[in-house]
């Protein structure tokens, strides 16, 4: 970090150097939170298995930390993998779609899902929630995909991850707004017995206050 660089700028630079697989093996919820932890909390730079030794060297150059071996508690460096859904066993539950951080899985409820290999980061987050264990993680080279994860792919993955989060946040906001409207309507039209009225209205008002606070 140079003298004129802010910690936020450092975090952005670190994030740009991470592979954007969003695998959470580093112990954080994604690449950006890990980058923030390195920049603001001096977290170790050796917690990203997908980045491996080359990634650690990049982070060492950016942060000034010493190069060190990958922490085995976070995983091991290994060739790129791609998620693959076993068609005959998929029940269309959508749990893998919900888990994928980059929208690399398509399908609808009760119909077979498909992984788009060009978009899959190999994070493996879709495997644990599958109730029928129909997802495996073959090597990318075994499914006619490049074994290398390029900077271009990392950039594309980050864009898709950010877009997904924006969409989910928008849906969450709409849900909260709907909840607020329902509470406001209930508050204005409620007709409770006199002996319960004050207590019931107070409960609705408290729920409305909480909902407005969450929206803010």
VENQUI-V47497 format. One record per residue. N is the residue number from 1. PHI is phi in degrees with one decimal (NA if undefined). Layout:
BEGIN
n:N phi:PHI
n:N phi:PHI
END
This chain:
BEGIN
n:1 phi:NA
n:2 phi:-86.8
n:3 phi:-63.0
n:4 phi:-89.9
n:5 phi:-91.3
n:6 phi:-80.1
n:7 phi:-64.2
n:8 phi:-65.6
n:9 phi:-65.0
n:10 phi:-63.1
n:11 phi:-61.2
n:12 phi:-65.4
n:13 phi:-66.2
n:14 phi:-64.3
n:15 phi:-59.0
n:16 phi:-65.2
n:17 phi:-87.9
n:18 phi:-81.1
n:19 phi:-75.0
n:20 phi:61.7
n:21 phi:-79.6
n:22 phi:57.1
n:23 phi:-78.8
n:24 phi:70.3
n:25 phi:-64.6
n:26 phi:-69.7
n:27 phi:98.9
n:28 phi:-116.2
n:29 phi:-77.7
n:30 phi:174.2
n:31 phi:-66.1
n:32 phi:-62.6
n:33 phi:-61.1
n:34 phi:-65.9
n:35 phi:-61.1
n:36 phi:-61.8
n:37 phi:-65.5
n:38 phi:-65.9
n:39 phi:-71.8
n:40 phi:-95.2
n:41 phi:-118.7
n:42 phi:57.0
n:43 phi:-63.5
n:44 phi:-59.6
n:45 phi:-93.7
n:46 phi:-110.5
n:47 phi:-114.1
n:48 phi:-115.8
n:49 phi:-58.5
n:50 phi:-62.1
n:51 phi:-73.6
n:52 phi:61.2
n:53 phi:-63.4
n:54 phi:-64.8
n:55 phi:-66.8
n:56 phi:-62.3
n:57 phi:-62.7
n:58 phi:-62.4
n:59 phi:-65.7
n:60 phi:-63.0
n:61 phi:-66.3
n:62 phi:-72.5
n:63 phi:-94.0
n:64 phi:85.9
n:65 phi:-72.6
n:66 phi:-73.3
n:67 phi:-66.3
n:68 phi:-142.7
n:69 phi:-72.0
n:70 phi:-58.3
n:71 phi:-69.9
n:72 phi:-63.5
n:73 phi:-67.2
n:74 phi:-93.5
n:75 phi:130.2
n:76 phi:-123.4
n:77 phi:-77.1
n:78 phi:-148.3
n:79 phi:-59.3
n:80 phi:-60.0
n:81 phi:-117.4
n:82 phi:-129.5
n:83 phi:-69.9
n:84 phi:-140.2
n:85 phi:-93.5
n:86 phi:-78.8
n:87 phi:-54.8
n:88 phi:-65.9
n:89 phi:-107.2
n:90 phi:-70.4
n:91 phi:-105.1
n:92 phi:71.3
n:93 phi:-79.0
n:94 phi:74.6
n:95 phi:-63.7
n:96 phi:-68.9
n:97 phi:-62.7
n:98 phi:-66.1
n:99 phi:-83.7
n:100 phi:-68.3
n:101 phi:-78.5
n:102 phi:-127.1
n:103 phi:54.1
n:104 phi:-94.2
n:105 phi:-120.0
n:106 phi:-119.4
n:107 phi:148.6
n:108 phi:-129.3
n:109 phi:-56.8
n:110 phi:70.0
n:111 phi:-121.6
n:112 phi:-61.2
n:113 phi:-101.8
n:114 phi:-135.9
n:115 phi:-88.5
n:116 phi:-87.8
n:117 phi:-60.9
n:118 phi:-65.4
n:119 phi:-102.8
n:120 phi:-67.3
n:121 phi:-90.1
n:122 phi:75.0
n:123 phi:-68.1
n:124 phi:79.1
n:125 phi:-69.7
n:126 phi:-80.4
n:127 phi:-72.0
n:128 phi:-58.8
n:129 phi:-77.2
n:130 phi:-66.8
n:131 phi:-75.5
n:132 phi:-116.5
n:133 phi:52.4
n:134 phi:-105.6
n:135 phi:-118.8
n:136 phi:-116.1
n:137 phi:-128.0
n:138 phi:-70.6
n:139 phi:-63.2
n:140 phi:-56.6
n:141 phi:-65.0
n:142 phi:-79.7
n:143 phi:-120.5
n:144 phi:59.1
n:145 phi:-118.8
n:146 phi:-64.0
n:147 phi:-73.2
n:148 phi:-95.1
n:149 phi:-111.1
n:150 phi:-84.9
n:151 phi:-62.6
n:152 phi:-63.8
n:153 phi:-66.3
n:154 phi:-63.0
n:155 phi:-63.9
n:156 phi:-62.6
n:157 phi:-63.4
n:158 phi:-64.0
n:159 phi:-62.1
n:160 phi:-67.1
n:161 phi:-64.9
n:162 phi:-64.8
n:163 phi:-64.3
n:164 phi:-63.6
n:165 phi:-63.5
n:166 phi:-62.0
n:167 phi:-63.9
n:168 phi:-65.3
n:169 phi:-65.3
n:170 phi:-64.6
n:171 phi:-63.1
n:172 phi:-63.2
n:173 phi:-63.4
n:174 phi:-61.9
n:175 phi:-64.7
n:176 phi:-65.1
n:177 phi:-62.9
n:178 phi:-63.5
n:179 phi:-62.9
n:180 phi:-63.4
n:181 phi:-61.4
n:182 phi:-64.8
n:183 phi:-66.8
n:184 phi:-62.8
n:185 phi:-66.0
n:186 phi:-65.3
n:187 phi:-66.8
n:188 phi:-83.8
n:189 phi:-114.3
n:190 phi:-61.1
n:191 phi:-133.7
n:192 phi:-101.2
n:193 phi:-58.0
n:194 phi:-56.0
n:195 phi:-74.8
n:196 phi:-115.2
n:197 phi:-56.8
n:198 phi:-61.0
n:199 phi:-65.5
n:200 phi:-64.5
n:201 phi:-64.8
n:202 phi:-65.3
n:203 phi:-65.3
n:204 phi:-65.5
n:205 phi:-63.5
n:206 phi:-65.6
n:207 phi:-64.1
n:208 phi:-65.7
n:209 phi:-62.0
n:210 phi:-63.6
n:211 phi:-64.1
n:212 phi:-66.1
n:213 phi:-65.7
n:214 phi:-64.2
n:215 phi:-63.4
n:216 phi:-70.0
END
